[in-house]
Amino acid sequence: MRFLQAIPVGIRRQVARNLDLILAWLVLLGAQYAVPVDHYLGRDDLLPWMCASLSVVAILRGKRLGAGPHPMLTGRKSKFGMICQRGAMIVASWIVLAAHDLAFSLSIKDDLPLFAGTVIGLIVFQSMSGEQDKTAWNPPPYRGWLTWLVAIIVIGSMTAATGFFHGRMADNVWVAATAGAIVLGLSMLSVGLVPGRAQNHRQRVNAGWKDGSRYRGPLFPLFLAFVGPAGVFFVLFIVLPSMNFDFAFIVSLVVVVWGAIIWPVEEPVAVGCLLHEVQAVGGADAPRGETARPFHLPPQGAMRFSPVRTIRNMSIHPWLIPVKSSRIADLDDPVKPLWDVPPPPEGHHVLGDVAFEPDPLTKGAQWELATIRLKSQAGDDSLAQASSAKTQRVVILRPFPRSMRKQTRTYKWEQNIPEESVQVLDQTTETATLRSGDVIVLASEGVAHAYEFEVGAPIYKDIALFRARPPQMEDYTKAS
């Protein structure tokens, strides 16, 4: 049953995280019918349309294939460098297609200008984005050009051989399917290799693994980027041998899906959240008439704090919440650190330990629902430890619950409300949850404070955690 429950949750989360690629495929679907029949993009082998789809994916998701720089080093970032880097990734896919067409036709007059133009464009974009993601440590040897030369020779020779044999046996369905699959695989591989730097590999080789063994670069991402899309493309051409431009939307779908697999959404290590101090709107309604109403009639005025009827003041408290993943980071990237870094200090928060824990159904990382552990593994009660604040009552109000089950109410004349919309934190409570829009009502020493919870920007590098001040209990209880 848990597997069946995890399916819609996983689909909903993947759709939300890949909404940009879904919209891109819909745009490509609509643009397909605007391409004339005799246009270059409308070729029946679908290779130009494949490169156009890959260019859109590269703009949205294009990243390097590989481990990247040492995780303890910070690379240079600039808007101009990022734009030029994306331009180089776009041109890289068209170079593969231009090389294939040149070897296919052996026509210097028709196909050489396109190939030469793409090569010149790649050189220009690479030179202008040379400082992007560059780090300070450049260990020897310094022959970075040798790595690029080997990659160009390997990819260029495979592309030229594919185009040559495709041109000599163009009527063979198996050869056409193999040629299209290799062009797609090499294009995806080229897009991921262009942002890489030989300097990054040298950094990790000189650092080594944590256990003292020699560093070996990951080959599976490169293998997956080449074999995965190429295999699907090959099967499509074998199953549908009469594929033409009318099936271009299928090729776009293959490119978009594999773009989401090869370049997934990066998981943050923490999320910067905010607590907005809010005040109730209303609550001071004057009673009608001069006499009090009898007890069997519902009272007039605001008897309950409504989380949707609040107004924010100017006080904002930062709250850095870590994201826990079901994977082990030391096994995914066990590179040896360059220097000893102490763990970031933990803030003594009145609510206890808070983290974005993995989804219990899909076991994947998520940063939409924060989990509060009021009792630690040692059995210590966080609310009991906060005796200096003399906290009397803590309640979390959720304005829009996900489930309408288990209706409850306080007074008989009130309307029923979902039980999920109210979480009471007392000495018996072990866990609670927070979403964006939830309101924490914290009553201390006869004075109540309300804070609206908001999920902010994610943090993707551990080094950024040391620059943030952890929240302290006095920030929220006004007790110094």
Backbone torsions as a table, in degrees:
resi	resn	phi	psi	omega
1	MET	NA	-36.5	179.4
2	ARG	-64.6	-33.5	177.9
3	PHE	-65.3	-41.9	179.0
4	LEU	-67.4	-35.4	177.7
5	GLN	-70.6	-29.2	-178.3
6	ALA	-74.7	-22.8	-176.8
7	ILE	-63.0	-54.0	-180.0
8	PRO	-66.0	-32.8	178.4
9	VAL	-65.7	-44.8	178.5
10	GLY	-64.5	-40.0	179.0
11	ILE	-65.0	-44.5	-179.8
12	ARG	-62.0	-41.3	-179.4
13	ARG	-69.8	-39.5	178.9
14	GLN	-67.7	-36.9	177.0
15	VAL	-65.0	-41.1	179.8
16	ALA	-66.0	-38.1	-178.2
17	ARG	-79.5	-23.9	-178.8
18	ASN	-112.1	29.7	-179.5
19	LEU	-64.3	-31.9	179.6
20	ASP	-65.2	-40.3	178.7
21	LEU	-72.5	-33.0	176.8
22	ILE	-64.8	-43.8	177.4
23	LEU	-65.6	-36.0	178.0
24	ALA	-64.0	-40.1	178.8
25	TRP	-66.4	-37.5	176.9
26	LEU	-64.9	-37.9	176.8
27	VAL	-65.0	-43.2	177.3
28	LEU	-64.4	-34.9	177.6
29	LEU	-63.0	-41.5	177.5
30	GLY	-72.4	-34.8	-179.8
31	ALA	-72.0	-21.3	-179.4
32	GLN	-60.1	-38.2	-176.7
33	TYR	-80.0	-7.5	176.4
34	ALA	-94.6	-3.9	-179.2
35	VAL	-86.2	124.8	178.3
36	PRO	-64.2	158.1	-177.1
37	VAL	-64.8	-38.7	-176.5
38	ASP	-90.1	11.2	-179.1
39	HIS	-78.0	157.8	179.3
40	TYR	-61.4	-36.9	179.2
41	LEU	-71.4	-16.6	-176.9
42	GLY	-93.2	22.1	178.6
43	ARG	-63.0	147.7	-176.5
44	ASP	-71.7	-22.5	177.5
45	ASP	-77.1	-7.6	173.2
46	LEU	66.0	9.1	-178.9
47	LEU	-71.1	-43.3	175.8
48	PRO	-62.3	-38.7	178.5
49	TRP	-68.0	-33.0	175.8
50	MET	-63.3	-43.3	178.3
51	CYS	-66.4	-36.3	177.0
52	ALA	-64.7	-42.0	177.6
53	SER	-64.9	-40.8	178.8
54	LEU	-66.3	-31.9	176.7
55	SER	-64.5	-40.7	177.9
56	VAL	-65.1	-42.1	178.3
57	VAL	-64.7	-38.5	179.0
58	ALA	-64.1	-35.8	177.9
59	ILE	-65.7	-39.1	-175.8
60	LEU	-83.4	-39.4	-170.2
61	ARG	-128.7	-2.2	-171.5
62	GLY	-56.5	124.2	176.4
63	LYS	-142.1	168.8	179.3
64	ARG	-69.6	149.9	172.0
65	LEU	-99.8	112.8	-176.6
66	GLY	140.6	-176.3	-174.1
67	ALA	-78.9	-24.5	-178.7
68	GLY	80.1	-168.4	-178.3
69	PRO	-69.9	171.8	177.1
70	HIS	-59.6	135.2	-174.3
71	PRO	-62.9	-16.8	-179.7
72	MET	-91.3	-0.2	-179.8
73	LEU	-107.1	144.0	-179.7
74	THR	-105.9	124.9	-179.5
75	GLY	-88.3	159.7	177.1
76	ARG	-72.1	142.3	-179.7
77	LYS	-132.5	137.5	174.6
78	SER	-152.6	150.1	179.5
79	LYS	-65.0	-41.7	180.0
80	PHE	-66.1	-41.7	178.4
81	GLY	-63.9	-37.7	178.5
82	MET	-65.7	-40.9	179.7
83	ILE	-64.5	-43.6	179.3
84	CYS	-66.6	-35.6	178.0
85	GLN	-65.5	-42.0	175.9
86	ARG	-64.9	-37.0	176.3
87	GLY	-62.8	-38.0	177.2
88	ALA	-66.2	-37.2	178.1
89	MET	-66.6	-37.0	178.5
90	ILE	-65.8	-45.5	-177.6
91	VAL	-66.8	-31.2	-177.1
92	ALA	-59.4	-40.6	179.9
93	SER	-67.9	-34.9	-180.0
94	TRP	-74.6	-24.7	175.7
95	ILE	-64.4	-42.1	179.1
96	VAL	-61.4	-44.1	179.2
97	LEU	-66.4	-41.3	-180.0
98	ALA	-65.5	-38.2	177.0
99	ALA	-66.1	-38.5	177.1
100	HIS	-64.0	-45.0	-179.8
101	ASP	-66.0	-36.1	179.4
102	LEU	-66.2	-42.4	177.5
103	ALA	-72.7	-26.2	-179.9
104	PHE	-69.1	-47.3	-174.0
105	SER	-98.7	-22.3	-174.8
106	LEU	54.0	34.5	-178.6
107	SER	-106.7	106.8	-179.3
108	ILE	-69.1	-33.1	-176.5
109	LYS	-70.9	-38.1	-172.9
110	ASP	-90.8	-43.0	-169.9
111	ASP	-106.8	-18.1	-179.6
112	LEU	-66.3	-39.7	178.7
113	PRO	-59.2	-38.9	178.7
114	LEU	-66.4	-42.0	179.9
115	PHE	-65.4	-44.4	179.8
116	ALA	-65.6	-39.0	179.0
117	GLY	-64.7	-40.7	178.8
118	THR	-67.9	-38.1	177.5
119	VAL	-63.6	-44.8	178.5
120	ILE	-63.9	-39.9	178.1
121	GLY	-63.1	-40.0	178.6
122	LEU	-65.0	-41.4	179.2
123	ILE	-63.3	-41.9	-179.6
124	VAL	-65.7	-47.2	-179.0
125	PHE	-65.6	-39.0	179.6
126	GLN	-66.6	-38.7	179.2
127	SER	-68.4	-35.7	-179.7
128	MET	-78.0	-21.1	178.0
129	SER	-105.6	23.4	-177.5
130	GLY	-65.6	-27.8	-179.1
131	GLU	-89.6	-7.2	-179.1
132	GLN	-69.5	129.7	178.9
133	ASP	64.4	18.4	178.5
134	LYS	-79.7	134.3	-179.5
135	THR	-108.0	170.6	-172.3
136	ALA	-77.0	-31.8	-174.2
137	TRP	-86.9	120.3	179.0
138	ASN	-125.8	80.5	-176.0
139	PRO	-71.0	156.3	177.1
140	PRO	-71.3	159.6	-1.0
141	PRO	-78.6	163.1	-173.4
142	TYR	-102.5	15.6	-177.9
143	ARG	-88.1	67.1	178.2
144	GLY	-70.2	-25.1	-179.5
145	TRP	-65.8	-25.4	-178.2
146	LEU	-66.8	-38.5	178.3
147	THR	-63.5	-44.4	178.8
148	TRP	-66.2	-36.1	179.8
149	LEU	-64.1	-42.3	178.5
150	VAL	-64.0	-43.3	180.0
151	ALA	-63.4	-40.7	-180.0
152	ILE	-66.1	-41.0	-179.0
153	ILE	-66.2	-44.1	-177.9
154	VAL	-65.4	-52.1	-178.1
155	ILE	-66.4	-40.1	-179.7
156	GLY	-65.4	-42.2	-179.9
157	SER	-67.1	-39.7	177.9
158	MET	-64.8	-40.6	179.8
159	THR	-67.1	-44.0	-179.2
160	ALA	-64.9	-41.2	178.7
161	ALA	-65.5	-39.0	178.8
162	THR	-63.6	-46.5	179.1
163	GLY	-65.0	-36.3	-178.9
164	PHE	-66.3	-49.7	180.0
165	PHE	-68.2	-32.1	176.2
166	HIS	-64.9	-38.6	179.2
167	GLY	-69.6	-31.2	-179.2
168	ARG	-80.5	-26.5	-178.1
169	MET	-129.2	54.5	-175.3
170	ALA	-68.8	-25.0	-177.9
171	ASP	-81.9	-10.8	-180.0
172	ASN	-81.0	122.2	-177.1
173	VAL	-65.2	-39.5	-178.5
174	TRP	-66.4	-39.1	178.6
175	VAL	-68.2	-41.6	178.6
176	ALA	-63.6	-41.6	178.7
177	ALA	-66.4	-40.4	178.8
178	THR	-66.2	-40.9	179.8
179	ALA	-64.2	-45.3	178.2
180	GLY	-63.4	-38.6	179.4
181	ALA	-65.9	-41.8	-179.7
182	ILE	-67.6	-38.9	177.9
183	VAL	-63.0	-42.7	178.6
184	LEU	-64.9	-44.8	-179.8
185	GLY	-63.7	-43.3	178.8
186	LEU	-67.9	-32.3	177.4
187	SER	-66.4	-45.5	177.2
188	MET	-62.7	-39.7	179.1
189	LEU	-66.3	-40.1	-179.8
190	SER	-66.4	-40.2	178.7
191	VAL	-60.9	-38.2	179.9
192	GLY	-79.0	-23.6	-179.2
193	LEU	-84.4	-26.6	-176.4
194	VAL	-60.1	-43.7	-179.9
195	PRO	-73.4	-10.0	-177.3
196	GLY	-71.8	161.7	179.5
197	ARG	-133.6	135.8	174.5
198	ALA	-63.4	-25.7	177.9
199	GLN	-60.9	-36.8	-179.3
200	ASN	-63.3	-41.9	179.9
201	HIS	-65.9	-40.2	179.5
202	ARG	-65.3	-35.5	177.8
203	GLN	-61.7	-45.1	-177.1
204	ARG	-73.7	-32.6	177.0
205	VAL	-65.6	-42.2	179.4
206	ASN	-70.7	-30.4	178.8
207	ALA	-78.1	-42.6	-178.9
208	GLY	77.2	178.1	177.9
209	TRP	-80.6	165.4	179.7
210	LYS	-65.7	-28.2	179.7
211	ASP	-85.7	5.3	177.5
212	GLY	91.3	-4.6	-179.5
213	SER	-79.3	167.7	-177.4
214	ARG	-76.1	141.8	-179.9
215	TYR	-74.8	136.7	174.2
216	ARG	-128.5	127.0	-176.4
217	GLY	-66.6	147.5	179.3
218	PRO	-71.2	128.4	179.1
219	LEU	-102.6	-16.9	-176.9
220	PHE	-64.3	-41.9	177.3
221	PRO	-58.0	-39.1	178.5
222	LEU	-67.8	-41.2	178.5
223	PHE	-63.8	-42.6	-179.9
224	LEU	-66.5	-40.0	-179.1
225	ALA	-65.2	-29.1	-179.3
226	PHE	-90.0	-48.1	-172.3
227	VAL	-78.3	-38.4	-175.7
228	GLY	-59.9	-62.0	178.5
229	PRO	-63.4	-37.2	-179.3
230	ALA	-63.8	-40.0	179.4
231	GLY	-64.6	-42.2	179.2
232	VAL	-66.7	-41.2	178.9
233	PHE	-62.9	-40.4	179.5
234	PHE	-64.1	-43.3	179.9
235	VAL	-64.4	-38.6	179.5
236	LEU	-61.9	-43.6	-178.1
237	PHE	-71.8	-26.5	177.6
238	ILE	-77.6	-40.9	-179.6
239	VAL	-71.5	-38.7	-179.9
240	LEU	-117.9	78.7	-176.7
241	PRO	-65.8	-19.3	-179.4
242	SER	-97.4	30.1	-179.6
243	MET	-67.2	135.5	175.1
244	ASN	-137.2	-163.4	-175.0
245	PHE	-67.9	-15.5	175.9
246	ASP	-65.4	-21.4	178.8
247	PHE	-100.7	21.7	-177.4
248	ALA	-64.5	-29.4	-179.5
249	PHE	-65.9	-26.4	177.0
250	ILE	-69.8	-42.4	177.5
251	VAL	-63.5	-41.2	176.9
252	SER	-61.8	-39.4	178.7
253	LEU	-64.6	-40.0	178.0
254	VAL	-62.2	-44.5	-179.5
255	VAL	-64.9	-42.2	-178.2
256	VAL	-67.2	-43.7	-178.9
257	VAL	-64.4	-44.5	-179.9
258	TRP	-72.6	-25.4	171.9
259	GLY	-64.4	-38.1	176.5
260	ALA	-69.4	-29.9	179.7
261	ILE	-78.0	-43.7	-175.9
262	ILE	-76.4	-38.5	179.9
263	TRP	-119.4	74.4	-178.6
264	PRO	-73.2	170.0	175.8
265	VAL	-66.5	129.8	-177.2
266	GLU	-70.6	136.7	179.5
267	GLU	-87.3	128.5	179.8
268	PRO	-76.6	161.2	174.7
269	VAL	-91.5	-20.5	177.8
270	ALA	-160.4	165.3	179.1
271	VAL	-130.9	127.6	175.8
272	GLY	-81.3	111.4	-178.7
273	CYS	-106.7	166.0	-178.6
274	LEU	-129.1	145.3	170.7
275	LEU	-115.7	110.5	179.2
276	HIS	-91.7	124.7	173.5
277	GLU	-70.7	127.4	-176.9
278	VAL	-124.7	159.0	176.3
279	GLN	-126.5	151.1	-179.7
280	ALA	-73.1	141.2	175.0
281	VAL	-96.2	120.1	-176.3
282	GLY	93.9	-160.9	-178.5
283	GLY	95.9	-11.5	179.9
284	ALA	-115.1	34.8	-179.5
285	ASP	-69.6	132.5	179.4
286	ALA	-74.3	133.4	-179.8
287	PRO	-67.4	149.7	178.2
288	ARG	-81.9	134.2	-179.3
289	GLY	84.4	179.2	-177.4
290	GLU	-107.8	-6.8	-178.8
291	THR	-115.1	152.6	178.4
292	ALA	-73.4	150.6	179.2
293	ARG	-81.2	151.1	178.6
294	PRO	-66.7	163.0	-173.0
295	PHE	-70.4	-24.7	-178.4
296	HIS	-79.1	-5.0	177.3
297	LEU	-105.2	146.2	179.3
298	PRO	-65.7	138.5	-179.1
299	PRO	-71.7	161.1	178.5
300	GLN	-98.5	159.1	-179.6
301	GLY	96.0	-177.1	-177.6
302	ALA	-89.6	109.6	-179.9
303	MET	-98.6	-14.9	-176.9
304	ARG	-132.2	141.4	176.0
305	PHE	-72.3	123.0	-179.2
306	SER	-101.0	123.8	-179.5
307	PRO	-69.9	-13.9	178.7
308	VAL	-94.6	-7.2	178.9
309	ARG	-115.5	69.1	-179.6
310	THR	-131.8	163.2	176.0
311	ILE	-134.4	136.2	-178.7
312	ARG	-83.7	144.9	169.7
313	ASN	-101.6	-165.6	-173.0
314	MET	-87.4	-0.2	-177.1
315	SER	-90.1	127.2	179.3
316	ILE	-132.7	132.6	179.7
317	HIS	-115.7	124.8	176.6
318	PRO	-75.7	150.9	-178.3
319	TRP	-147.6	110.1	-178.9
320	LEU	-93.5	114.1	-175.6
321	ILE	-112.9	123.7	179.6
322	PRO	-73.0	155.7	176.9
323	VAL	-107.7	118.5	178.9
324	LYS	-94.5	133.9	-179.7
325	SER	-112.3	154.4	177.0
326	SER	-75.0	-12.3	178.0
327	ARG	-90.7	161.2	179.6
328	ILE	-103.8	116.5	-174.8
329	ALA	-64.7	-34.2	-178.9
330	ASP	-67.1	-24.7	176.6
331	LEU	-86.1	-31.4	179.0
332	ASP	-73.4	-38.5	-178.2
333	ASP	-141.9	73.7	-175.6
334	PRO	-84.7	42.8	-179.7
335	VAL	-74.8	145.8	-177.1
336	LYS	-71.2	132.3	179.5
337	PRO	-69.0	151.7	-178.8
338	LEU	-80.9	-27.1	177.0
339	TRP	-152.8	161.4	-178.6
340	ASP	-77.1	128.7	179.5
341	VAL	-123.8	121.7	178.4
342	PRO	-70.2	154.6	178.2
343	PRO	-66.4	150.9	179.7
344	PRO	-64.1	144.7	-179.6
345	PRO	-64.6	143.0	179.7
346	GLU	-93.3	129.4	178.9
347	GLY	-80.5	136.5	178.0
348	HIS	-81.0	96.1	-177.5
349	HIS	-95.3	144.0	-176.4
350	VAL	-65.5	-24.3	-178.5
351	LEU	-88.9	-9.2	179.6
352	GLY	100.6	-157.5	-178.6
353	ASP	-80.4	126.0	-178.3
354	VAL	-124.1	136.0	178.8
355	ALA	-158.1	155.2	171.0
356	PHE	-85.9	95.7	-175.9
357	GLU	-82.4	157.5	178.6
358	PRO	-59.3	149.9	178.9
359	ASP	-62.1	128.4	-177.0
360	PRO	-66.3	-20.5	-179.5
361	LEU	-90.7	-51.5	-177.0
362	THR	-89.2	-13.7	-178.4
363	LYS	62.9	14.8	179.4
364	GLY	-99.4	160.5	179.6
365	ALA	-69.2	143.7	177.1
366	GLN	-146.3	151.3	178.7
367	TRP	-136.4	44.1	173.7
368	GLU	-112.4	-30.6	-175.6
369	LEU	-122.3	115.4	178.5
370	ALA	-91.1	138.5	-179.1
371	THR	-109.6	130.3	179.3
372	ILE	-103.3	124.7	175.3
373	ARG	-104.3	99.3	-176.8
374	LEU	-75.4	-25.0	177.6
375	LYS	-116.4	128.1	-179.9
376	SER	-78.2	177.5	-179.5
377	GLN	-66.6	-25.9	179.4
378	ALA	-78.8	-4.6	178.2
379	GLY	91.2	7.5	179.8
380	ASP	-78.7	137.4	-179.5
381	ASP	-93.8	121.9	-177.8
382	SER	-66.4	-38.6	179.8
383	LEU	-68.5	-33.9	178.2
384	ALA	-70.5	-33.6	178.4
385	GLN	-69.8	-24.4	-179.9
386	ALA	-84.9	45.8	-176.7
387	SER	-71.8	-23.3	-179.4
388	SER	-66.6	-27.7	178.1
389	ALA	-83.6	-14.2	179.8
390	LYS	53.4	48.6	-179.6
391	THR	-69.2	127.4	-178.2
392	GLN	-98.0	-35.0	-174.4
393	ARG	-159.0	135.4	176.0
394	VAL	-130.6	125.5	-178.4
395	VAL	-132.6	138.6	175.3
396	ILE	-111.3	122.2	-179.3
397	LEU	-106.0	128.9	179.8
398	ARG	-112.2	113.1	-174.9
399	PRO	-68.4	-33.9	-175.8
400	PHE	-129.3	85.2	-179.5
401	PRO	-69.8	156.4	179.4
402	ARG	-77.6	-28.7	-176.4
403	SER	-122.0	145.0	179.2
404	MET	-104.1	13.5	-178.4
405	ARG	-78.2	165.7	176.5
406	LYS	54.0	69.0	178.2
407	GLN	-71.0	143.8	179.4
408	THR	-145.6	164.1	177.0
409	ARG	-156.0	159.6	-179.0
410	THR	-90.0	-48.3	179.6
411	TYR	-115.2	154.6	-175.0
412	LYS	-68.4	-24.2	-179.9
413	TRP	-86.3	-6.1	-179.6
414	GLU	-84.8	160.1	175.6
415	GLN	-77.0	149.7	177.9
416	ASN	-69.2	142.0	177.6
417	ILE	-127.5	151.5	178.2
418	PRO	-63.1	142.1	-178.7
419	GLU	-65.3	-27.2	179.9
420	GLU	-68.2	-18.4	-177.8
421	SER	-77.0	-10.0	179.8
422	VAL	-133.1	122.9	174.6
423	GLN	-121.5	116.0	-179.7
424	VAL	-95.3	123.7	-179.8
425	LEU	-102.2	109.5	179.1
426	ASP	-131.5	-164.8	-175.4
427	GLN	-68.4	-18.8	-179.0
428	THR	-96.3	-8.7	-177.6
429	THR	-78.8	133.6	179.2
430	GLU	-106.2	-40.2	-178.8
431	THR	-135.6	154.7	174.2
432	ALA	-150.5	166.1	-177.3
433	THR	-128.6	155.4	179.4
434	LEU	-134.6	136.1	171.6
435	ARG	-125.2	165.4	174.9
436	SER	-60.2	130.7	-178.3
437	GLY	100.0	-14.9	177.5
438	ASP	-67.9	148.6	-178.9
439	VAL	-116.6	125.3	176.8
440	ILE	-96.8	118.7	176.8
441	VAL	-103.1	116.6	-175.3
442	LEU	-120.8	108.8	-179.6
443	ALA	-97.8	122.1	-178.2
444	SER	-136.9	122.6	176.6
445	GLU	56.3	40.6	176.0
446	GLY	81.4	0.3	179.9
447	VAL	-118.3	129.1	-178.2
448	ALA	-102.8	138.2	174.7
449	HIS	-123.9	139.1	-179.5
450	ALA	-118.5	136.2	-177.5
451	TYR	-132.3	126.6	176.3
452	GLU	-90.4	127.8	-176.5
453	PHE	-88.4	133.9	179.5
454	GLU	-136.9	128.5	176.5
455	VAL	-81.9	123.8	-175.7
456	GLY	-102.2	-144.2	-174.7
457	ALA	-80.9	140.5	177.5
458	PRO	-76.8	156.2	177.4
459	ILE	-117.5	127.4	-171.6
460	TYR	-105.6	-8.3	-179.0
461	LYS	-125.8	140.5	-179.0
462	ASP	-63.9	-28.9	-176.6
463	ILE	-63.4	-26.3	-179.7
464	ALA	-72.6	-19.1	-179.4
465	LEU	-68.3	-26.6	-176.6
466	PHE	-79.5	-11.1	-179.2
467	ARG	-92.9	-6.2	-177.0
468	ALA	-103.3	138.5	176.9
469	ARG	-81.0	125.9	179.4
470	PRO	-68.4	147.7	179.6
471	PRO	-68.0	144.4	179.0
472	GLN	-113.5	157.2	-175.4
473	MET	-63.5	-35.9	-177.1
474	GLU	-69.5	-14.1	177.1
475	ASP	-66.9	-25.0	-172.6
476	TYR	-114.5	-19.9	-177.9
477	THR	-106.7	-6.3	-179.0
478	LYS	63.1	22.5	-179.4
479	ALA	-112.6	114.4	-178.3
480	SER	-88.7	NA	NA
